[in-house]
Amino acid sequence: MTLLAIAVGLGVLGAFLAMLYLNAREAELRELLKPKSQPIDVVVAARDLVKGDVLDGSTLSVRRIPSDFVSLQAIRPNQFDAIAGKVLQENLASGKPLLRSFIGAEFPLDFSDTIAEKRRAMTIQVDEINSFSGLLRPGNRIDLMVNRAAGSGKQIVPVLENVEVLSTGRETAYDYEEKVRLLRGGVGVRPEQNFTNVTINITPREGALLAIAQDTGDIIALLRNRKDQSGSGFTQVGNDNIEQNAVQLAQQAEIRAASKSISNTVVASYEDTLSKNIVRGDDGILRTADGVALVNQDLQIAADGSISTQNGIDLAGTGLTLNDRGELVTADGKVVDPDELTLNAEGEIVMADGTVLERKKVLKTADGVVLANQDLVIDADGNIRTKDGIDLSGRGLSINEKGELVTADGQVVDPNKLLVTADGNLITADGVVLAGDKVSTITALTQRADGTIVAADGTEISGARLTDDGKLLLADGTLVNPDDVVIGKDGKVMTKDGQQLAGVSAIKTLGTLSENSDGTITTADGSVISGARLNDKGQLVLDDGTIIDPDDVKVLADGSIVSRQTGAAIEGLIAQPASESTGFRFVDYIVGGAGKDGVALVNQIPVSETKQN
């Protein structure tokens, strides 16, 4: 009985193994007999085509594509006669196959057929349109501002930003008429057309805002880059800003001249690793450097070699690489479909599962030398800052061949170890005083009854409110910690990573004044005020008897004192530092107590050596 059971079991096992073998052989034979993928000819766009273009020999061409990548809806060359003269219903990029679903017999009846649902077309007169010198074209993006009366002067206010231009004059209408002539077999050349108006693509609410703006003043159009998503950065500009801007321009020119050795030679760019590993063969197929065909053949290679998706999303700096199967993958090996990548409101690249692809920039010199310290920040004005927001412009620093920051005598400077003294001087860890402006921060903020925010040194902050816990509340609801904010020489208030706080500015005032025994008047930060005396009400009395309230004036970067209302200089009145640092030396400071070896604990602190004015 036992032998019989064993025999039956072995028989069943043998039959099962035989079945597996036969199935495997059958699969191998089917694979051998399976026809190989062969390139086939399909009809593709000869150039970038738009909806409404006529399909003919000038707009279409033939391209060989592997059959595995050809859609069943693709048009073959022998089907060309059936589609010739018909109209494209969807935009089609150059080299992309023409599908049956893209073809139609209807041509747009009029301009309104080109307007998307829930959008409106509005034509406006623009006085400054000639400033474009005829460069404005349909599809461009513009900002619109209004120049309106404000008291006895003028005021410019942003109205709409990043608006699409549908037509300039009758340019779009002429395009339509030209296509109609082509449909009828005629050939025509569009005449030169001067224009004084622009038709734009907006929402109904935006149209209402623009209509009100037109009634209050002249509309100004500013041409912008299509990829630029930035805002205007201001809410209004008036006559009183012109003189302030002139002063700022002069100050910025000085800064640029002094900082040319560093600020003008450092750029932040995305590392492009994909372009080094993707090539397009003579057959049009995208492959890796190892010859593996990419799974996604819709990736675009620009003239400079950069790689982007078919939707125009630049993949440089994303850290994406290619695996051995020709798939795009993240650093942790997650497969990425480039056709599913999108941009959010902040311009970040988002994957299908909601993951944001972090794009990292690398700091380099114009000569391609990678900076040794990648914590440095380039702000909106091109200035180089430390991670704590300290502006390194105008401090006599440059970059050596190793990518290190160095002083004029070649001493290496670690930007992460810079020290700020109590009087605002910037020194290295070795006690070397760096040239340039003193470091200005916001400390000990208080808010007056009128809402004005004042720092300990008399600096007034406008464009924000102070919360109960000491935070700055911006107009858009953003909360900012004052410890994370620095003040630029031109009065700009920005975060330590160089991002300017929109609508927020700083004005240096005299603050609380005091009179010393020798009659000199000093501010809270030790600056000496000359050209006046102090009365018993804390006001300044000039030599001619004029009385000035300290809150009614502000101090410019060069020490001159001007009226806050008019910007006019107060003749003979000037603020100057009480002392200038000639250097620093380190002294031992005994903290107290002792270490394990019984030796007293000692710290070294920098002490300023100064000369009196």
Secondary structure, DSSP 8 states (H G I E B T S, - for coil): -HHHHHHHHHHHHHHHHHHHHHHHHHHHHHHHHS----EEEEEEESS-B-TT-B-STTTEEEEEEEGGG--TTB--GGGHHHHTT-EE-S-B-TT-B-BGGGEES----SGGGGS-TT-EEEEEE-GGGGGGTT---TT-EEEEEEEEEETTEEEEEEEEEEEEEEEETTHHHHHHHHHHHHHTT----------SEEEEEE-HHHHHHHHHHHHHEEEEEEEE-TT-----S-S-EETHHHHHHHHHHHHHHHHHHHTTTTGGGEEEEE---SGGGEEE-TTS-EEETTS-B-S----EE-TTS-EE-TT--B-TTS--EE-TTS-EE-TT--EE-GGG-EE-TTS-EE-TTS-EE---EEEEETT--B-S-TT-EE-TTS-EE-TT--B-TTSS-EE-TTS-EE-TT--EE-GGG-EE-TTS-EE-TT--B--S----B--S-EE-TTS-EE-TTSEEEESEEE-TTS-EEETTS-EE-GGGEEE-TTSEEEETTS-EEEEEEEEE---S-EE-TTS-EE-TTS-EEESEEE-TTS-EEETTS-EE-GGGEEE-TTSEEEETTT--EEEEEEEE-SEEEEEEEEEEEEEEEE-TTS-EEEEEEEEEEEEE-
